[in-house]
Amino acid sequence: MNRMPTVTEAQIIAALSSVQEPDLKKDLITLAMVEDIALDTDNNVSFTVVLTTPACPLKEQIKQSCIDSIRTLVPEAAAIVVNMTSKVTSSCSHHHCNHNRPLKEVKNIIAVASGKGGVGKSTFAVNLAVALAKTGAKVGLVDADLYGPSIPTMFGMQNAKPEMAEKNIVPLEKYGVKLMSIGFLIETETALIWRGPMASSAIKQFISEVEWKELDYLIFDFPPGTGDIQLTITQTIPLSGAIIVTTPQDVALADVSKAVSMFRKVNVPLLGLVENMSYYELPDGTKDFIFGHHGGEIFARTQGIPFLGEIPIDRAVREGGDNGIPYVLGHPDSATSNAIIRASMEVARRVSITNAEHTEEHS
């Protein structure tokens, strides 16, 4: 006669009901994050936890909490196998999206912006996209800086040209990231002498006439400032949120406040602020704060914006951008790369939290 397990599914569910998702502040069962509970006759237990992003920085913490809870509340359980997977949540629920909206297969649209040029915004956007793609997320990147496109160079694709599928453009792809830039459509030396309406029309084409298909994250690398292109994007598509990139010095922060004001006026959530070029590490290990000390962190705190971290200056970041190898791929174990990856994982975390908060508000 076949033995029956003495541990029941109800016991496992009860134990996991005491495990709280640290960011969403509810238990895993209430959040419907547990699937495929299985038991065998030896009381071995297995189940799957479905995270809200593959980039979840708390993955191991959640996994261990599940094991600890079952060990405590169901001591007769033998081996415990916790499979971790993910399904990225969508911002669509809190934008009341309809099926006719642009980019309807894109779950989350993120703006990377700055108040002024030269702060490393595009470099961060590129490495953010690559870092998220490395986790298994489906990622796209739009070079929205029509007058100074840099994505082709940063991906080493200066001579690449996209193909057409019927009447739509097929985005190029490299390092797991789908890409679109005006730099793929015009000659490198050609200067765009366009007034605002023409630039806005081109951006709308990147939104509605490119075959993006299903994506977890579509990142828009904004041009500096608060002009026509920025307003066109914020008024055309539902942004999940914006990331602000700055350097520590006062002149950059003065312009950043304008970008922050713009996003707040158009009701785009601010996912966080990144302080780039925070310091240079000298050979003896000390830090030289070339552009000032903690200016971005202080600004974020006073503005009530999540601070995503400091990214130090590293010559290899510039070299990677020039050579077409994003820094997080070329130097994955460096301190600067770790800082970028931490910031990227925090972006994914903030998107999940924002989606959950707004879903709850409208439920």
N, C-alpha and C positions, 0 to 999 in steps of 0.2 A: 504494500500500500504506500502511495506517495505521501511523503511528509508535507505538512503545510507549514509555512513560515509563521513563527509566533509574533513577529513584528508586523504591524498592519500599516497600510497606507495612511490611515487616519492618524496614527501616531507620528508618522513622518511629517504630515501636513501640519499637525499641531506644533511639532518642534520647530519647523521652518516658519511658522507664524510668529515666532519670537525673534526672528532675525530681521533686523531693520535695514533697509537700503539707506546708507549713511546720508546721501544727498537728498533723496526724495522723502525721507522721514516717515516712511510707511513700511510695513513688513512685506516680505517677498510674496507671500500668498495673496494678500490684498492687491498687490501690484500685478498679479498674474505673471510673475517672473519665473515660476517653477513649472517644468513640464516633464513628462516621461518618467514618472516615478516607477521604479521596478524593484521587486523583492524576489529573492529565491529561497529555497527551502533551508538554506544555511543562515538565513537572516542577513545576507549581504544586501546592501542598499545602493541603488544608483538613481540619479535624477539629473536633470539639466536645469541650469540657471540661465535665463535669457536676459542679458544685460541690455541697457539702452544705447550702448555704443561699443564697438570693438576696442575703442581707445580708452575705455574706463580705467582710470588710474587706481581704482579701489578693488579691482578684480580679485586679487589674492586675499584681501581683507574679508570680502564677502564670502569667498569660498571657505576660508578657515572658520568664519562665524557659523556657517551651515554645519560643518563637521563638529564643532564644539557643542552646538545646540543639540544635535542628535545624540552625541556621546553622553551629554548630561541628562537629557529628558527621555532617551530611549536606550538605556545602558545595555539591553540585550542585543542591539544591532551589532553585527560583525563588521565586515569591511564596508567602507563608505566611499563611493566613487561620485564625485561631483564634476559633471561636464559643464564647461563654461562656453556659452555661445552668445550671440548678440543679434539684436534687431534694432536698427537705429530708429528712434522715434522721429516723427515729422512735426514741423512747426505749423503744418496746414490746419490742424485742429484749432489752434488759437488765432488763426487769421480768417476762420470761416471760409475756407477756400472752396471754390466751385471747380467743376471739372473742365471748365473752359479757360481757366487761368493759364498764363504762360508757364512753362516748365512744370507741368503738373506731375511729372514723374520724378521730380527732384524733391527730396524730403526736407532739406535744409539749405538755405541760401545765406551765405555769410559775406559781409563786406569787410575788407581790410583797408583801413583808411588812415590818413594822417592830415594834420593841418598844413604841413609844408613838405617840400621835397627834400631828398637827401638824408632821410632818417632811417632808411633801410626797410621801408614798407614792402616793396616788391620782393626783397630778399626773404623777409619773414613770410609773405604770402606763399612763395614758392616752397619754402621748407615746411610750412604748415601743411600744404597740400600733400607733399611727399610723405611727411610723418604720418598723416592720417591714412594715406593709402597703404603704408607699411603695416598698419594694424589689420588690414583686410577690408577697410571701408571703400566704397565706390566713390571716387572723388573727381571733380572737374575744376578747372581753373580758367577764369576769363581775365584777360589782360584788358582792363577797361581804360587804361591810360593810352588813348589813341594818339596823342601828340608825342609821347615818349615811350613806346612799347619796349619792354625789356624781357618779356617771357621767352621769345625765340632764342635770345642769347643765353639766358640762364638755363635753358634746357638743351643747349647745343643744337638748335634746329633752325639756324638762320636761313637755310635754303629750302626748308620744307614747305610744301604747299598742300593744303587740304583737298580732298576729293569731294565730289558732289554726289548726293543720293537723291535722284529726281530733282526737286527744286531746293533742297536743303544742303547745307555744308556738313560734312562729316568731320568732327573734331579730330585733330591729331592726338596721338597718345604716346607718352613716354614715362617711364618709372611708375607705371600704374595710374597715371593722372591724365585725364582727357583735357585737351588744351585748345584755346582759341585766342587769337591775337590779330590785330590789324597788321602786325608785322609779318604774318603768314600770307597776307593778301596783296601787299604792295612791296615794291623794291626797297631794300634797306636804306638807300640814300634819299628816298623820296620824302619830302616834307609835306605833312598834311596842313594845308592852309584852308581850314574849314571854320565856318561860323558855327555857333551853338546848335542850330537846328540840324545841320548836316551831321555833326558829331552825335547828337541824340538819336538820329535815324540809324546810324551805324550801330550804336549800342543796342537799339531795339532789334536789329537784325541778329546780333549775337544771342539775343534772348529767344526770339521766335523762329529763326531760320537756321538754327544749328541742331543737329540730331544728337542732343545730349542723352536721351533715353533715361534709364533709371539711375539715379545717383543718390548717395546718402548725404553728400555735402557738395555744393557748388560754391566755390570761392570767387568773389569778384575783387580783383586788385584795383582799387579805386585810384584815379589820379589825385595829386595833392589838391587840397582846398575844398571849396564848397560850391562848385559851379554847376553848369548845365548837365554834365554827365552824371554827377552824383544825384541830382534831383530827378533826372529821367529814370535812373535805376530804382530809386526809393519809391517813385510813384507808379512804376510799371509792374514790379514784382513784389511779393511779400517776403521781406527779409526776416530771417530768423534772428539776426542780430548783427552787431558791428564790433570789430576789434580796432582799437586805436593804437597806432605805433608812434612812439616819440623817442627823442633822446632827452637826457636829463636837463639840458640847459634852458634858461628862461625864454630865449627867443623861440624855441620849438614849442614850449608849453603854452606860450601866448597864442600861437596859432592852433594848437590842439583844442583849446577851449572853444574855438569857433566850430570845429568839427563835432565836438560833443554837443554843442548847442543845436547844430543842424539835425543830428540824429534824434535828439529829444523832441524837436519841433515836429518831426515827421513820424514820431512814435515808433522808432526802431530801437529795440532793446540794446543796451551796451553790454556786450559779453565780457569785456575787460580791456585793460590797457597793458601794453608791453613796453618796457623801457629798454630800448636797444642802445648799443654802444655805451653801456653803463660804466665800464671801467676797462683798463688794460692791465693784465697781470704781468708784472715785471719778473725777470729771471729769479729773483730771490723770493718770489711768492707774494710780495706785497702788491697792493692794487693802486693804480694811478687813475683817479677819477677825472679824466681829461675834460669831460663836458659838465662837470658838476656832480654832486653827491645826492642820490635818491630823489631827484626832482620829480621823476615820473611817479614813483611810489607815493610821494606826498600829495601830488596832484590827484592821483586816483582816490586816495583816502578822503581828501577834502570834497571831491565831487561825488563820492559814494559809488565809485566804479570798482569792480573787482580788479585787483592787481595780479597780472598773469606772470610777473617775474622779470628779473634782470637778465639781459643777454650781453655778455662781455664782448669787447672788440677782439677780433681774431683775423689776422691777415688772410688766413685760408678761407674765410667766408667770402671775401672779395674775389679771391682766386677761383673759388668754386663757381661763383656767379659768372665770371668771365669765361671759364672753361666748360660751362654747361653741365657741371656735376653738382647738384644741390649739396650743401654742406653736410646735412644729416646723413647723406649716403657716403660722401667722401671721407668724413671724419666721425664715424658713429659713436666713438667712445670718448670724445673730447668733452671738456667741461662746457664749452659753448654749445655743442650739439645736445648735450644733456639738458641744458637750459631751454633750448628751442623745443625739444621733445616734451619737456614738462609743461611748457606753455601751451603746446599743441594739444596735449591730453586734457589740460585744463579748459581749453576752448570747447572740446567735445563734451566735457562734463558740464560746462555752463549752458551749452545748447540743450542738453537733456533736462537740466534743472528748469530752464526757462520754458521748455515745452510742457513739462509736467505742471508747473505753476499756472500757466495760462489755460491748460486743459481743465485743471481743477476749478479755475475761476469761471469758466464757461459751461461747466457740467451742471 
